[in-house]
């Protein structure tokens, strides 16, 4: 690799990381506020916003156009594993112990396991049964699944938006949601109350002097203005508009990181599948990892689970359907062997079972460490077998 090419990819990777951190920070903060304002579970909103794996779809489409189905399928399976064992595990570590996930999280993790099983079944059938029409039917079915999924989530978000709180504490809860992000507001309110009490005591003292010493009656004192630094509750559209650039930064950073990582991976003499399951999937799932970390730090388990589940449902439905419809060769040479191994598909299925189990039992920090260790082991096996396969070719 030429020195200037290496330098360009390294600088692009670093710039992408900075953009990634900015996007994740803004996205998490404003998503949390929006979901509280509209009375919607953060899980539902995140399933559509976090779960838009557009960078993976772009990478898969480009790889298929370049007649590299091994790179595309490797990225799909690797990203699916990375989202759970690599991203969700980091969120668990920062989230801590004793967190209980909501009902939406339990439903959609079960749905993820079902859709992952369907995708893997279609994938094996597409190789064992050499029928182009059947393969197209599988692809169309997966895309229809994605449309139904996206529509159902959108309907639930719409219904949740129209559901108003039953009591009159709307303004109080809205103020509390703001103070949860800026805790200093509560302190300022307490200081204002103390100032008002001091003013009342001072006024009583002046009236006492007026009665006993017959001082000239003072003019009514005006209450002091609240501190100018006290923040007003900003309208909902402000937070929605701030959420959009955060999401855009996540998508752009993922695109930049994936291209720089792919170039470096090819220079390491890895097979296309290994590049997709390791370096490329690591790069394209960095936004998910950052969102999971920030969600855990801010104690937002709903956004964290939606970040993972929504992304993987997008992968196994829309991205998987596009891959089957594209008609690329899913076999390695003329051996009738799938370009992804049984090991990779097994890990992908086991990961979907693990996340469902964690959501059902409740979050524990040690679970995150175990899952992260499994992901490191997965990467080690992939790099070892990928280099051996490339040498054999």
N, C-alpha and C positions, 0 to 999 in steps of 0.2 A: 504494500500500500504506500502510495506517495505520501511524503511528509505533510504536504498541504491538505491533502484529503483527510488524513488522520486528524490534523488540527481542526479542520472545519467541522468534522463530526463530533469531536470532543466539545468544542465551543457551542455547537448547536444543542448538544445534550445538556450542557450546563444551563444555557439560556432557557431551554424547555423546562428544567427543574424549577427555576425561579418563577416562570409563568404558571407552572403547575401549583406551586405553593400559594400564589396570589389567588388563583381561581378557586382552589379548595376552600380557602379561608372565607372569601366572600360568599361562596355558594352555601356553605354550611350555616353561616350567621343569618343570612336573609331567608333561607328556606325554613329555618326554625321559626322565625317571626311570622312568615306568611302562613304557615300551617296553623299556628295558634290563632291568628286573626280570622281565618276563614273557617275555623272549627273543623279541620280535617286532620286525620291521622298523618303524621310525617311519613309513615310507611307508604301510603298511597301516592303521595306526591313524588316521593323519591323513586317509586317503581317506574314512573314515566320519565322523570328528569335525569336521575342518576343512571337509570337503566338504558340509556340511549348509547349503545356501543358503536357510535358512528365511525370512530377511528378504526375499530376492528373490521367493520363492514367495508371501509375504504381499502384497507390492506388486503382483505380477502378478494375484493373485486379486482384490484390491480394484479394480485398474484394469479388469479384465474385468467385474466386477460393476457398475461405473459406466459401462459401454459405451465404454471407452477402450482398444481393442486396440492402437492405435498406441503409447500410453504403455507398455503391458505388453510388447509385442514389442521396442520400443526399449530398454527396461530389460534384457531378456534378451540381446539382441545386444551392447549396450553393456557389460554386466557381463562377458560372455564375453571381449570384447576387453580390458577393463580388468584382468581377473584375470591375463592373460598379459603384455600389453604394459605395464600399469601397476603391477601388484603383483609378479609374478615378476621383472620387470626390476629393481625395487628390491632384492629379495632377492639377485639376482646381484651387484649393486653392493656390498652389504655383505658378501657371502660371500667375494669375492676370487677369485683364480686357482687353478688346479690341483685343483679339487674334482671327483671322479668320482662320478657317481650310481650307485646300486645297480641290480640287475636288475629289481626291482619298478618303479622309476621308468621304466625304458625300456619295460616292457610296458604300463604304464598311459598313458604319453604316446602310444604307438601306438594304444591303444584310444580315447583322446580324439579323435585325428584321424579315426578311423573313425566314431565316433558323431556327431561334428560334421558330417561329410559326409552321413551318413544324415539328420540333422535338417534340414539345408539342402535336401536333395533332396525331403524330404516337404513342406517349406514352399513350395517352388516348385510342386510338383505340386498342392498344395491350392488355389493361386490359378489355375493354368492349367486344372485339371480341376475344374469346379464340381459336385462330387458330395459331399454331406454324409456319406453312408455311408463313402465312401473316406477322407474326412477323419477320421472317428471311428476307422476302422481304423488310420490312421497314429498317432493319439493313443494308442490302446490299446497299439500296438506299442512306442511310446517308453516308456510307463509300465512295461510288462513288461520292457523292457531295463533300466530302473532297478532293478526288483525283483531281476532276475538278478544285476546288478552288485553290489548291496548284499549279497545272499546269498553271493556268491562271496567277497567281501572278509571277511564275517563268518566264513565257514568257515575261511579262511586264518588269521585272527586266532585262532580257537579252536584250530586245529591247532598254531599257533606257541606258544600258551600251554601246551599240553600237552607240547611238546618240551623236554626237560630237557637241560642241558649234559652232555657226555660225561665230563668230568673232575670232580674234586672242588674246583675253584677257584671254586665258586659264591659262597662268602662273600667271597672276595677280589675277584671282579669286581663284586660288589654294593657292596663298600666303595669300589672304584675309581670306580663310577658316582656315588657320593655325593661323593667327593673331587673329581670333575670339575666339580661345581657349587660346592662349597665347598673351594677349594684349600688353605685354611688348616688343614684336618684333617691333611694330610701333615706340615706343619710342626710341629703339636702332637705328632704321633706321634714325630717325630725328637727333639723336646725331651724327651719322656717317656723315650726310650731313653737319652739323655745323662744324665738324672737317675738312672736305674737304674744306669748305669755308675759315676757318682759315689758312689752309695750302696755299691756293691760295694768300691770303693777305700777308702772310709771304714771299712767293716767290716774289711777286711784290715789297715788301719793299727791299728785298735783291738785286733785279735787279736795283732799284733806287740808292742804295748805290754803286753798281758796276759802274754805269754810272758817278756819280758825284765824287766819291772818288777813282775810279780805283782800287777797291779791286780785289784780284785774283778771277777769275771766279770759282764759286763753282761747284761741281759735281752735276749733276741732282739728285734731291731728289726723292727717291722712296716713293710712297704713303704708308701710314701706313696700316698695315694689319687690317682687320676688327676684331672686338672683337671676341675672341675665344668663348665667351659665346653665341654668336648669333647662334641660332639653324637653321640648314638646314632643308629644307622640306624633310621629310622622305618618302620613297616609299610606295605605296599603300599596298604592301604585308605585310609591318610591321604592319599597323593598322589592317589588316584582321587577322593576327596571334595574335595580342593583343586582338582582339574582341572574339576569340574562348575561351580562358580561362575565360573571363568574363562571357560568356554564360554558360560555364561548371560550374562555381562557383554558378550561380543562380540555376541551376538544382540540384546540389548536396545539396545545402542549403535547397531547398524546400523539398527534400526527407527526410533529417534529421529532419527538423521541423515538417513534417507531422506525422512521427512515434512517436516523443516525445509527440506531442499534442494529438494524438489518445489515447495513454496510460493514460494520465491525464484525458481525457474526459470520459473514461470508468469507472474511479473511482468516477465520479460525478453522477453515476446512470442515465445517459441520454440514451434515445433510440438511436438505430443505426442511424436513419434518422437525429435526432437532433445533434448527434456527427458529422455527415457528413456535415450538413448545418452550423454549428457554429465553433467548435474548429478545425476540420480537414480542412474545407474550409479556415478558417482564416490562418492556418499554410501554406497550399499549395499555397495560393495566396499572401504570403508575398513578393516573388520576384516581382510580378506585382505591388504591392504597392510601393516597393522601386524604381522600374524603373519609375513608374508614378511620384513619388516625385522628383527624379533627373531630369526627363524630364521637369517637370514644372519649377524647379529652373534654368535649363539651357535654358529655352524658346525653347523647341523642341516639339511643339504640334503634329507634324507628328508622332514622335516616341511614344508619349503618347497615341494617339488614336489607333495606330497600336498595342501597347501593350495590350490594352483592347479588341479591335475588333478581332484581330488575335487569342487571347486566347479563347474567347467565341465561335468563329467559330470552332476552334479545339474541344471544349467541345461538342457542339451540333451536330457535324458531326461524327468525328472519335470516340470519347469516347462514344457518344450516340449510334452509330452503333454497337460498340463492346458490349455494354450492352444488346442491343436487340438480338444480335446473341448468347450471352452466354446462354440464356434460363433460367435465374433465375426467381424466383417467384416475380412478381412486386406487388402482393396483400398482404395486411395486414391480416394474418390469413385466415379464410374462409368467410370473410365478403364481398369480391369482391371490396374492397376499395384500391385505389392506395397507395403505401407506402409513397408517397409524397402527401401533401394536395393541395387543390385548392388554398389556400393562397400562398404557396410556388411557384406554377406554375404561379399564377397571378403576383406576385412580379417579377419573372423572365422575364415575357413578358413586364411588365411596365418598367423595367429597360432598356430593349432594345429600347423601345420607347423614353425614356428620353435621352439616349445618342445620338440618332439620332436628337432629338430636339435641344440639346445643340450644336451639330456640325452645324446644319442649321442656328441657330440664332447667333452663336458666343459665345465665352467663357466669363463667368462672375464669379467672385469669389464667389458671394452669391449662385450661382447654386451649387458649390461644397459643401458649408456648408449645403444646403438643402438636397442634395443627401446623404451626410455623416450622417445627422440626421435620414434619412429614414433607412439607414443601421443599425444604433444603435437600432432603434425601431424594425427592422426585427430580429436582434439577440435576443432582449428581448423576443419577442413573441415565437421564436423557443425554447429558453431555458425553458420558462414556460410550453409550450405545450409538449416539449420533456420529461421533468421530470414527468408530469402528465401521459403521455402515458406509460412511463417505470413503474410507480407505478401501473398502471392498469394492465399491463402484469404480 
